[in-house]
Amino acid sequence: MSSAILKINNVTRRFPNGTTALNNVTFSINEGEFTVICGRNGSGKSVLMSLIAQLDEPDSGTIEVPRNSVGLVFQDADAQILGETPEEDVAFGLKNNNVNLTVLRNKTEQTLKECGLYEKRCFPARQMSGGEKRRLAVAGILAMERNIIIFDEPFANLDYPGVLQVSSILKNLKQQGKTVIVLTHELEKILGLADRFIILDKSCIQYDGTPRDGLTLNLEEFGIRNPLTTYKSAEDLFWGE
């Protein structure tokens, strides 16, 4: 049986103006689990992501996660590019960790190939497509051997080929047994891969369970369009091959 790799216990986070972003949130995620967290804008998804990644701290409650285990793929992929080329970008974090030069070269090559970017290793990174930039962010995370990968609105501002590129790498991560958390409101593109479905609304968890059971709820009540008005089953909800 898989063990919990992430435990969130009674977490509350308030903004400086007093607005509550998260209110007494509790859940855990098992190693290798693929979780989709859905909610309308302002539901607390991005705040939760920052807390899990230890970019912020809760006002109360605790978050238990292994040290240096979380990698983030931001909605704005450009914000994560630190090198002029994909090769430089992937190597950046390894260099900062003083990784041996031979290991650095091998890991950089390996992860670029794994993410389908090796042929573009010398291409100007900021001129790549949106889907390629997200794949580059994942390559950097894999090179650093992060075991939990969080995607914040991974399909934002992507054309259809870009969506397929990102869907492919999400599917590969699931097959590799990585712990994946996807924060999105576009259920029709990814829920078919999920083991777990969590709904955030009004700063609280409103549902935590299987995608199949979650789709029987009145999702519009939480500001979410139910994709089964177009699709027939949970298994259909994946825009990939």
MIVEX-242678 format. One line per 2 residues: number of its first residue (from 1); their letters; for each residue x, y, z of N, C-alpha, C, O, CB. Coordinates in steps of 0.2 Angstrom, whole numbers, plus 2048, in hexadecimal, padded with zeros to 3 digits. Glycine has a CB too. Layout:
% MIVEX-242678
NUM) A) X:Y:Z:X:Y:Z:X:Y:Z:X:Y:Z:X:Y:Z ~ ...
This chain:
% MIVEX-242678
1) MS) 804:7FA:800:800:800:800:804:806:800:809:807:804:7FB:800:806 ~ 803:80B:7FC:806:811:7FC:806:815:802:800:815:805:804:816:7F6
3) SA) 80B:819:804:80B:81D:80A:80A:824:808:80C:826:802:811:81C:80E ~ 808:828:80D:806:82F:80B:80D:833:80B:811:833:80F:802:833:811
5) IL) 80E:837:805:814:83B:804:813:842:806:817:846:806:816:83A:7FD ~ 80C:844:806:80A:84B:808:805:84A:80D:7FF:847:80C:809:84F:802
7) KI) 805:84E:812:800:84E:817:7FF:856:819:803:859:81B:802:84A:81E ~ 7F8:858:818:7F6:85F:81A:7F1:85E:81F:7EC:85B:81E:7F3:862:813
9) NN) 7F3:861:825:7EF:861:82B:7EC:867:82D:7F0:86C:830:7F3:85D:830 ~ 7E5:868:82D:7E2:86E:82F:7E5:875:82D:7E6:879:831:7E1:86E:837
11) VT) 7E7:875:827:7EB:87B:825:7E6:881:823:7E1:880:820:7EF:879:81E ~ 7E8:887:826:7E4:88D:824:7E9:892:822:7EF:893:825:7E0:890:82B
13) RR) 7E7:896:81D:7EC:89B:81B:7E7:8A2:819:7E2:8A1:815:7F0:899:814 ~ 7E9:8A7:81C:7E5:8AD:81B:7EA:8B2:817:7F0:8B3:818:7E3:8B0:821
15) FP) 7E7:8B6:813:7EB:8BC:810:7EB:8C2:815:7E8:8C2:81A:7E7:8BE:809 ~ 7F0:8C6:813:7F1:8CC:818:7EB:8D0:819:7EA:8D3:81E:7F7:8D0:815
17) NG) 7E6:8D0:814:7E0:8D4:815:7DB:8D1:819:7D5:8D3:81A:7DD:8D6:80E ~ 7DD:8CB:81B:7D8:8C7:820:7D4:8C2:81C:7D1:8BE:81F:7D3:8CC:823
19) TT) 7D4:8C2:815:7D0:8BD:811:7D3:8B6:813:7D9:8B5:812:7D0:8BF:80A ~ 7CF:8B1:814:7D1:8AA:815:7D2:8A7:80E:7CD:8A6:80A:7CC:8A6:819
21) AL) 7D8:8A4:80C:7D9:8A1:806:7D8:899:807:7D5:896:803:7E1:8A2:804 ~ 7DA:897:80D:7D9:890:80E:7D7:88F:816:7D9:893:81A:7DF:88B:80D
23) NN) 7D2:88B:817:7CF:88B:81D:7CE:883:820:7CA:880:81E:7C8:88E:81E ~ 7D3:882:824:7D3:87B:828:7D3:875:823:7CF:871:823:7CD:87B:82C
25) VT) 7D7:876:81E:7D8:871:819:7DC:86B:81B:7E2:86C:81E:7DB:874:812 ~ 7D9:865:81A:7DD:85F:81C:7DC:859:817:7D7:858:815:7DA:85C:823
27) FS) 7E2:857:815:7E2:851:810:7E9:84E:810:7ED:852:811:7DF:852:809 ~ 7E9:848:80D:7F0:845:80C:7F0:842:805:7EB:840:802:7F2:840:811
29) IN) 7F6:842:802:7F7:83F:7FB:7FC:839:7FC:802:83A:7FF:7F9:844:7F6 ~ 7FB:834:7F9:7FF:82E:7F9:804:82E:7F4:803:831:7EE:7FB:827:7F8
31) EG) 80A:82B:7F5:80F:82B:7F0:80D:828:7E9:80A:822:7EA:815:827:7F3 ~ 80E:82B:7E4:80C:828:7DD:805:82A:7DB:803:828:7D6:80D:821:7DD
33) EF) 801:82E:7DF:7FA:82F:7DE:7FA:835:7D9:7FE:83A:7DA:7F7:831:7E4 ~ 7F5:835:7D5:7F4:83A:7D0:7EE:83E:7D2:7E8:83B:7D2:7F4:838:7C8
35) TV) 7EE:844:7D4:7E9:848:7D7:7E7:84E:7D3:7EC:852:7D2:7EA:84A:7DF ~ 7E1:84F:7D2:7DF:855:7CF:7DB:859:7D4:7D6:857:7D7:7DA:854:7C8
37) IC) 7DD:85F:7D5:7DA:864:7DA:7D6:869:7D5:7DA:86D:7D2:7DF:867:7DF ~ 7D0:86A:7D6:7CC:86E:7D2:7C8:874:7D6:7C7:872:7DC:7C7:86B:7CE
39) GR) 7C7:879:7D3:7C4:87F:7D7:7C4:885:7D2:7C8:886:7CE:7C7:880:7DD ~ 7BF:889:7D4:7BE:88F:7D0:7C4:894:7D2:7C8:893:7D7:7B8:893:7D1
41) NG) 7C5:899:7CE:7CA:89E:7D0:7C9:8A1:7D7:7C3:8A3:7D8:7CA:8A4:7CA ~ 7CE:8A1:7DB:7CD:8A4:7E1:7CB:89F:7E6:7CA:8A0:7EC:7C8:8A9:7E1
43) SG) 7CB:898:7E4:7C9:893:7E9:7CF:891:7EE:7CE:88E:7F3:7C7:88D:7E5 ~ 7D5:893:7EC:7DB:892:7F1:7E0:88D:7EE:7E4:88B:7F1:7D8:88F:7F7
45) KS) 7DF:88B:7E7:7E3:886:7E4:7EB:888:7E4:7EF:884:7E6:7E1:884:7DD ~ 7EC:88E:7E2:7F3:890:7E1:7F6:892:7E8:7FC:891:7E9:7F3:897:7DD
47) VL) 7F2:894:7ED:7F4:895:7F4:7F7:88E:7F7:7FC:88D:7FA:7EF:898:7F8 ~ 7F2:889:7F5:7F4:882:7F8:7FA:880:7F4:7FF:87D:7F8:7EE:87D:7F6
49) MS) 7FB:881:7EE:801:87F:7EB:808:882:7EE:80D:87F:7EF:801:881:7E3 ~ 807:888:7EF:80D:88C:7F2:80F:889:7F9:814:889:7FB:80B:893:7F3
51) LI) 809:887:7FD:80B:884:804:80E:87E:803:813:87C:807:804:884:807 ~ 80C:879:7FF:80E:873:7FE:816:873:7FC:81A:86F:7FE:80B:86F:7F9
53) AQ) 817:878:7F8:81E:879:7F5:822:87D:7FA:828:87E:7F9:81E:87D:7EE ~ 820:87F:800:823:882:805:826:889:802:82B:88C:805:829:87E:807
55) LD) 822:88C:7FE:823:893:7FC:81F:898:800:821:89E:800:821:894:7F4 ~ 81B:895:804:817:899:809:816:895:80F:817:88F:80F:810:89C:806
57) EP) 813:898:815:812:894:81B:80B:895:81D:808:89B:81C:817:896:820 ~ 808:890:820:801:891:822:800:895:828:805:895:82C:7FD:88A:823
59) DS) 7FB:898:829:7FA:89C:830:7F9:897:835:7FA:898:83B:7F4:8A0:82F ~ 7F6:891:834:7F5:88C:839:7F5:885:835:7F3:885:82F:7EF:88D:83D
61) GT) 7F6:880:839:7F6:879:836:7FD:877:834:802:87B:834:7F1:879:830 ~ 7FE:871:831:804:86F:82F:804:86B:828:7FF:869:826:807:86A:834
63) IE) 80A:86B:825:80B:868:81E:811:864:81F:816:866:820:80B:86D:818 ~ 810:85D:81E:815:859:81F:817:856:818:813:853:814:814:853:823
65) VP) 81D:858:815:81F:855:80F:827:855:80F:82A:859:812:81D:85B:809 ~ 82A:84F:80C:831:84F:80C:835:855:809:832:858:804:833:848:808
67) RN) 83A:856:80C:83E:85C:80A:841:85B:803:843:856:801:844:85D:80F ~ 840:861:7FF:843:861:7F8:83F:85C:7F4:843:859:7EF:84A:860:7F8
69) SV) 839:85B:7F5:836:855:7F1:831:858:7EC:82E:854:7E8:832:851:7F6 ~ 82F:85F:7EC:82A:862:7E8:82D:866:7E3:831:86A:7E4:825:866:7ED
71) GL) 82A:865:7DD:82B:869:7D7:825:86C:7D4:820:869:7D4:82F:865:7D1 ~ 825:872:7D2:820:876:7D0:820:877:7C8:826:879:7C6:81F:87C:7D4
73) VF) 81B:877:7C5:81A:879:7BE:815:87F:7BE:80F:87D:7BF:818:873:7B9 ~ 817:885:7BE:813:88B:7BE:80E:88C:7B8:810:889:7B3:817:891:7C0
75) QD) 809:88F:7B9:804:891:7B3:808:895:7AE:807:894:7A8:7FE:895:7B6 ~ 80C:89A:7B1:810:89E:7AC:817:89A:7AB:81C:89B:7AF:811:8A5:7AF
77) AD) 818:896:7A6:81E:892:7A5:824:897:7A4:829:895:7A6:81D:88E:79F ~ 823:89C:7A1:829:8A1:7A0:82C:8A3:7A6:832:8A4:7A6:827:8A7:79C
79) AQ) 828:8A3:7AC:82B:8A5:7B2:830:8A0:7B5:834:8A2:7B9:826:8A6:7B7 ~ 830:89A:7B2:835:895:7B5:83B:894:7B1:840:890:7B3:831:88E:7B5
81) IL) 83B:897:7AB:841:897:7A6:847:89B:7A9:847:8A1:7AA:83F:899:79F ~ 84D:897:7AB:852:89B:7AD:859:89A:7A9:85E:89D:7AA:854:898:7B4
83) GE) 858:896:7A4:85E:895:79F:85C:897:798:856:898:796:860:88E:79F ~ 861:899:794:85F:89B:78D:85D:896:789:859:897:784:866:89E:78A
85) TP) 85F:890:78A:85D:88A:786:85A:885:78B:85B:885:791:863:887:782 ~ 856:880:788:854:87A:78D:85A:877:790:859:875:796:850:875:789
87) EE) 85F:876:78D:865:873:790:868:877:796:869:874:79B:86B:872:78B ~ 868:87D:795:86B:881:79B:865:882:7A0:867:882:7A6:86C:889:798
89) DV) 85F:882:79E:85A:882:7A3:85A:87C:7A8:859:87D:7AE:853:883:7A0 ~ 85A:876:7A5:85A:870:7A9:860:870:7AE:85F:86D:7B3:859:86A:7A5
91) AF) 866:872:7AB:86C:871:7AF:86C:876:7B4:870:876:7B9:872:872:7AA ~ 868:87C:7B4:869:881:7B9:868:87F:7C0:86C:880:7C4:863:886:7B7
93) GL) 863:87B:7C2:862:879:7C8:867:874:7CB:869:874:7D1:85B:876:7C9 ~ 869:870:7C6:86E:86B:7C8:875:86E:7CA:878:86C:7CE:870:866:7C2
95) KN) 877:874:7C6:87D:878:7C7:87C:87B:7CE:881:87B:7D2:87E:87D:7C2 ~ 876:87D:7D0:875:881:7D6:876:87C:7DC:877:87D:7E2:86F:884:7D7
97) NN) 875:875:7DB:876:870:7E0:87D:86D:7DF:87E:868:7E3:870:86B:7DF ~ 881:870:7DC:888:86E:7DB:889:866:7D9:88D:862:7DC:88C:86E:7E2
99) VN) 884:864:7D4:885:85E:7D2:88B:85C:7CD:88D:861:7CA:87E:85C:7CE ~ 88E:857:7CE:894:855:7CA:892:856:7C3:88D:855:7C0:896:84D:7CB
101) LT) 897:859:7BF:896:85B:7B8:894:855:7B4:890:856:7AF:89D:85D:7B5 ~ 897:84F:7B5:895:849:7B1:88D:847:7B2:889:846:7AE:899:843:7B2
103) VL) 88B:847:7B9:885:846:7BA:880:84B:7B8:87A:84A:7B5:884:846:7C2 ~ 882:852:7B8:87E:857:7B5:87D:856:7AE:877:857:7AC:882:85E:7B6
105) RN) 882:854:7AA:881:853:7A3:87C:84E:7A1:878:84E:79D:887:852:79F ~ 87D:848:7A5:879:842:7A4:872:843:7A6:86D:841:7A2:87C:83C:7A8
107) KT) 871:847:7AB:86A:848:7AE:866:84D:7A9:860:84C:7A7:86A:84B:7B5 ~ 86A:852:7A7:867:857:7A2:865:853:79C:85F:854:799:86C:85C:7A1
109) EQ) 869:84F:799:868:84C:793:862:847:794:85D:847:790:86E:848:790 ~ 862:843:799:85D:83E:79B:856:842:79B:851:83F:798:85E:83B:7A1
111) TL) 855:847:79F:84F:84A:7A0:84C:84E:79A:846:84E:799:84F:84F:7A6 ~ 851:851:796:84F:854:790:84C:84F:78B:847:850:788:855:858:78C
113) KE) 84F:849:78B:84D:844:786:846:841:789:841:840:785:852:83E:786 ~ 845:840:78F:83F:83E:793:839:842:791:834:840:791:840:83D:79A
115) CG) 83B:849:791:835:84E:790:835:850:789:831:854:787:837:854:794 ~ 838:84C:784:838:84E:77D:83A:854:77B:838:857:776:831:84D:77B
117) LY) 840:857:77E:842:85D:77D:84A:85D:77B:84D:862:77A:842:862:782 ~ 84C:857:77A:854:856:778:856:859:772:85B:85C:771:856:84F:779
119) EK) 851:858:76D:853:85B:766:853:863:766:855:866:762:84E:859:761 ~ 850:866:76C:84F:86D:76C:854:870:772:853:875:774:848:86F:76D
121) RC) 859:86C:774:85D:86D:77A:860:874:779:862:877:77E:862:868:77B ~ 862:876:773:865:87C:772:861:882:76F:863:887:76D:86B:87B:76D
123) FP) 85B:881:76F:856:885:76C:854:88B:771:855:889:777:84F:882:76A ~ 853:891:76F:852:896:774:84B:894:778:846:894:775:850:89D:770
125) AR) 84C:894:77F:847:891:783:841:895:783:83B:892:783:84A:890:78A ~ 841:89C:783:83C:8A0:783:838:8A0:77C:832:8A3:77C:83E:8A7:785
127) QM) 83B:89E:777:837:89D:771:833:897:770:830:896:76A:83C:89F:76B ~ 834:892:774:830:88C:774:829:88D:775:826:892:777:833:887:779
129) SG) 825:888:773:81D:889:774:81C:888:77B:820:886:77F:81A:883:770 ~ 815:88A:77D:813:889:784:814:882:786:816:881:78C:80C:88C:784
131) GE) 812:87D:782:812:876:784:819:874:786:81B:871:78A:80F:872:77F ~ 81E:876:781:825:875:782:828:878:788:82C:875:78C:829:877:77C
133) KR) 826:87E:78A:828:881:790:826:87D:796:82A:87D:79B:826:888:790 ~ 820:87B:796:81E:877:79C:822:870:79D:823:86E:7A2:816:876:79C
135) RL) 823:86D:797:827:867:797:82E:869:799:831:865:79D:827:864:790 ~ 831:86F:798:837:871:79A:837:871:7A2:83C:86F:7A5:83A:877:797
137) AV) 832:874:7A4:831:875:7AC:832:86E:7AF:835:86D:7B4:82B:879:7AE ~ 82E:869:7AC:82E:862:7AF:835:85F:7AE:837:85C:7B3:829:85E:7AB
139) AG) 838:860:7A9:83F:85E:7A8:844:860:7AE:848:85C:7B0:842:860:7A1 ~ 843:866:7AF:847:869:7B5:846:866:7BB:84A:865:7BF:847:871:7B5
141) IL) 83F:865:7BC:83D:861:7C3:83F:85A:7C3:842:858:7C8:835:862:7C3 ~ 83F:857:7BE:841:850:7BD:849:84F:7BF:84B:84B:7C2:83F:84C:7B7
143) AM) 84C:854:7BC:854:854:7BD:855:855:7C4:85A:852:7C6:857:859:7B8 ~ 851:858:7C8:853:85A:7CF:850:854:7D3:850:854:7D9:850:860:7D1
145) ER) 84D:84F:7D0:84A:849:7D3:845:84B:7D8:845:848:7DE:850:845:7D7 ~ 840:84F:7D7:83B:851:7DB:835:84B:7DA:834:849:7D4:838:858:7D9
147) NI) 832:849:7DF:82E:844:7DF:826:846:7DF:822:842:7DD:82F:83F:7E5 ~ 825:84C:7E1:81E:84F:7E0:81E:854:7DB:822:859:7DC:81C:851:7E7
149) II) 81A:854:7D6:81A:859:7D1:813:85C:7D1:80E:859:7D0:81C:856:7CA ~ 813:863:7D2:80D:867:7D2:80C:86B:7CC:811:86F:7CA:80C:86B:7D8
151) FD) 806:86A:7C8:805:86E:7C2:800:873:7C4:7FA:871:7C6:803:86A:7BC ~ 801:87A:7C3:7FC:87F:7C4:7F9:881:7BD:7FC:884:7B9:7FF:885:7C8
153) EP) 7F3:87F:7BC:7EF:880:7B6:7F4:87F:7B0:7F6:883:7AC:7ED:888:7B5 ~ 7F5:878:7AF:7FA:876:7AA:7F8:878:7A2:7FC:878:79E:7FC:86F:7AA
155) FA) 7F2:879:7A1:7EF:879:79A:7EE:881:799:7EB:882:793:7E9:875:799 ~ 7EF:885:79D:7EE:88C:79C:7F1:88F:796:7F8:88E:796:7EF:890:7A3
157) NL) 7EE:892:792:7F1:896:78C:7F4:891:787:7F9:894:783:7F6:89B:78E ~ 7F2:88B:787:7F5:886:782:7F1:885:77C:7EB:885:77D:7F7:880:786
159) DY) 7F3:884:776:7EF:882:771:7EF:87A:771:7F2:877:776:7F3:884:76A ~ 7EB:877:76D:7EA:870:76D:7F0:86C:76D:7F1:867:771:7E5:86E:768
161) PG) 7F5:86D:769:7FB:869:769:7FF:86A:76F:802:865:772:800:86C:763 ~ 7FE:870:772:802:871:779:7FE:86D:77E:802:86A:783:802:878:77B
163) VL) 7F8:86D:77E:7F4:869:783:7F6:861:782:7F7:85E:787:7EC:869:782 ~ 7F7:85F:77C:7F9:858:77B:800:857:77E:801:851:781:7F8:856:774
165) QV) 804:85B:77D:80B:85B:77F:80B:85A:787:80E:856:78A:80F:861:77D ~ 807:85E:78A:807:85E:792:803:858:794:805:855:799:804:865:794
167) SS) 7FE:856:791:7FA:850:793:7FF:84A:792:7FF:846:797:7F4:84F:78E ~ 803:84A:78D:808:844:78C:80D:844:792:80E:83E:795:80C:845:786
169) IL) 80F:849:794:814:849:79A:811:847:7A0:814:844:7A5:818:84F:79A ~ 80B:84A:7A1:807:848:7A7:806:840:7A8:806:83D:7AD:800:84C:7A8
171) KN) 804:83E:7A2:803:836:7A2:809:833:7A3:809:82E:7A7:800:834:79B ~ 80F:835:7A0:815:832:7A1:817:832:7A9:81A:82D:7AC:81B:835:79D
173) LK) 816:838:7AC:818:838:7B3:813:833:7B7:816:830:7BC:816:83F:7B6 ~ 80D:833:7B6:809:82E:7B9:80C:827:7B8:80C:823:7BD:802:82E:7B7
175) QQ) 80E:825:7B2:810:81E:7B1:817:81D:7B4:818:817:7B6:811:81D:7A9 ~ 81B:822:7B6:821:822:7B9:820:821:7C1:825:820:7C4:825:828:7B8
177) GK) 81A:822:7C3:818:822:7CA:81A:828:7CE:81A:828:7D4:81C:81C:7CD ~ 81A:82E:7CB:81B:834:7CE:815:836:7D2:80F:834:7CF:81E:839:7C9
179) TV) 816:83A:7D7:810:83D:7DA:80E:843:7D7:812:848:7D7:811:83E:7E2 ~ 808:844:7D4:807:84A:7D0:800:84D:7D2:7FC:84A:7D4:806:847:7C8
181) IV) 801:853:7D3:7FB:857:7D5:7FA:85D:7D0:7FE:861:7CE:7FC:85B:7DC ~ 7F4:85D:7CD:7F2:861:7C8:7EC:866:7CA:7E7:864:7CC:7EF:85E:7C1
183) LT) 7EE:86C:7CA:7E9:871:7CC:7E6:874:7C6:7E9:877:7C2:7EC:877:7D1 ~ 7DF:873:7C5:7DC:875:7BF:7D5:876:7BF:7D2:874:7C4:7DE:870:7B9
185) HE) 7D2:87A:7BB:7CA:87A:7BA:7C8:876:7B4:7C2:876:7B2:7C8:881:7BB ~ 7CD:874:7B0:7CC:871:7A9:7CC:869:7AA:7D0:866:7A8:7D1:873:7A4
187) LE) 7C7:867:7AD:7C6:85F:7AF:7C6:85B:7A9:7C9:856:7A9:7C0:85E:7B3 ~ 7C3:85D:7A3:7C2:859:79D:7C9:857:79A:7C9:852:796:7BE:85D:798
189) KI) 7CE:85B:79C:7D5:85A:799:7D9:855:79D:7DE:852:79A:7D8:860:798 ~ 7D7:853:7A3:7DC:850:7A7:7D9:84B:7AC:7DD:846:7AF:7E1:854:7AB
191) LG) 7D3:84C:7AE:7D0:848:7B4:7D0:840:7B2:7D0:83C:7B7:7C9:84A:7B5 ~ 7D0:83E:7AC:7D1:837:7AA:7D7:834:7AD:7D7:82E:7AD:7D0:836:7A3
193) LA) 7DC:838:7AE:7E2:835:7B1:7E2:834:7B9:7E7:831:7BC:7E8:839:7AF ~ 7DE:838:7BC:7DE:839:7C3:7DC:832:7C7:7D7:82F:7C5:7DA:83E:7C5
195) DR) 7E0:831:7CC:7DE:82C:7D1:7D9:830:7D7:7D5:82C:7DA:7E4:829:7D5 ~ 7DA:836:7D7:7D7:83A:7DD:7D4:841:7DA:7D8:844:7D6:7DC:83B:7E3
197) FI) 7CF:843:7DD:7CC:849:7DA:7CA:84D:7E1:7C6:84B:7E5:7C5:848:7D6 ~ 7CC:853:7E1:7CB:857:7E7:7C8:85E:7E4:7CB:861:7E0:7D1:859:7EB
199) IL) 7C3:860:7E8:7C0:867:7E6:7C1:86C:7EB:7BF:86A:7F1:7B8:866:7E4 ~ 7C3:871:7EA:7C4:877:7EE:7BF:87C:7ED:7BE:87E:7E7:7CC:87A:7EE
201) DK) 7BC:87F:7F2:7B7:884:7F1:7B6:888:7F7:7B6:885:7FC:7B0:882:7ED ~ 7B6:88E:7F7:7B5:893:7FD:7BA:891:802:7B8:890:808:7AE:891:800
203) SC) 7C0:890:800:7C6:88F:804:7C6:888:808:7CA:886:80C:7C6:894:80A ~ 7C1:883:806:7C1:87D:809:7C1:877:804:7BF:878:7FE:7BB:87D:80E
205) IQ) 7C2:871:806:7C1:86B:802:7BA:869:802:7B7:868:808:7C6:866:805 ~ 7B7:869:7FD:7B0:868:7FC:7AF:860:7FA:7A9:85D:7FB:7AC:86C:7F7
207) YD) 7B4:85D:7F7:7B4:856:7F5:7BB:854:7F4:7BF:857:7F2:7B0:856:7EE ~ 7BB:84D:7F6:7C2:84A:7F6:7C0:842:7F5:7BE:83F:7FA:7C6:84B:7FC
209) GT) 7C1:840:7EF:7C0:839:7ED:7C2:837:7E6:7C6:83A:7E3:7B8:838:7EF ~ 7BE:833:7E3:7BF:830:7DD:7BC:835:7D8:7B7:838:7D9:7BD:829:7DC
211) PR) 7C0:835:7D2:7BD:839:7CC:7B5:837:7CB:7B1:83B:7CA:7C1:839:7C6 ~ 7B4:831:7CA:7AE:82E:7C8:7A8:831:7CD:7A3:833:7CB:7AE:826:7C8
213) DG) 7AA:830:7D4:7A5:833:7D8:7A4:83A:7D8:79E:83D:7D9:7A6:830:7DF ~ 7AA:83E:7D7:7A9:845:7D7:7A5:848:7D2:7A2:84D:7D3:7B0:847:7D7
215) LT) 7A5:844:7CC:7A1:847:7C6:79A:846:7C7:796:849:7C3:7A4:843:7C0 ~ 798:843:7CC:790:842:7CE:78E:848:7D2:788:849:7D3:78F:83C:7D2
217) LN) 793:84C:7D4:791:852:7D8:78E:858:7D3:78F:858:7CD:796:855:7DC ~ 78B:85D:7D6:789:863:7D3:78F:867:7D3:790:86C:7D7:783:866:7D6
219) LE) 794:866:7CE:79A:86A:7CE:799:871:7CD:79D:875:7CF:79E:867:7C8 ~ 794:873:7C9:792:87A:7C8:791:87E:7CF:793:884:7CF:78C:87B:7C4
221) EF) 78F:87B:7D4:78F:87E:7DA:796:880:7DD:796:885:7E1:78C:879:7E0 ~ 79B:87D:7DA:7A2:87F:7DC:7A5:883:7D7:7AB:884:7D7:7A6:879:7DE
223) GI) 7A1:886:7D2:7A4:88A:7CD:7A8:886:7C8:7AC:888:7C4:7A9:88F:7CF ~ 7A6:87F:7C7:7AA:87B:7C2:7A5:878:7BD:7A0:875:7BF:7AD:875:7C6
225) RN) 7A7:878:7B7:7A3:875:7B2:7A3:86E:7B2:7A9:86B:7B1:7A4:878:7AB ~ 79E:86A:7B2:79E:863:7B2:7A0:860:7AB:79C:861:7A7:798:85F:7B5
227) PL) 7A6:85D:7AA:7A7:85B:7A3:7A3:856:7A0:7A3:854:79A:7AF:859:7A3 ~ 79F:852:7A4:79B:84D:7A2:795:84F:79E:791:84B:79C:799:848:7A8
229) TT) 794:856:79E:78F:859:79A:791:858:792:78D:858:78E:78E:860:79B ~ 797:857:791:79A:855:78A:79D:84E:78A:79C:84B:785:79F:85A:789
231) YK) 7A0:84C:78F:7A3:845:78F:79F:840:793:79B:842:797:7AB:846:792 ~ 7A0:83A:792:79C:835:794:79E:832:79B:79A:82F:79F:79B:830:78F
233) SA) 7A5:832:79C:7A7:82E:7A2:7AE:831:7A4:7B1:835:7A1:7A9:827:7A1 ~ 7B0:830:7AB:7B6:833:7AD:7BC:831:7A9:7C1:835:7A8:7B7:830:7B5
235) ED) 7BC:82B:7A6:7C2:828:7A3:7C3:82C:79C:7C8:82C:799:7C1:821:7A1 ~ 7BD:82F:79A:7BE:833:793:7C2:83A:795:7C3:83D:790:7B7:835:791
237) LF) 7C3:83C:79B:7C5:843:79C:7CD:843:79C:7D0:844:7A2:7C2:845:7A3 ~ 7CF:842:797:7D7:843:796:7D8:845:78F:7D6:841:78A:7DA:83C:798
239) WG) 7DB:84B:78E:7DD:84D:787:7E4:84B:785:7E8:84F:784:7DC:855:786 ~ 7E5:844:784:7EB:842:782:7EA:83B:77E:7E4:839:77D:7EF:841:788
241) E) 7EF:838:77D:7EF:832:779:7F1:82C:77D:7F1:826:77B:7F4:832:773
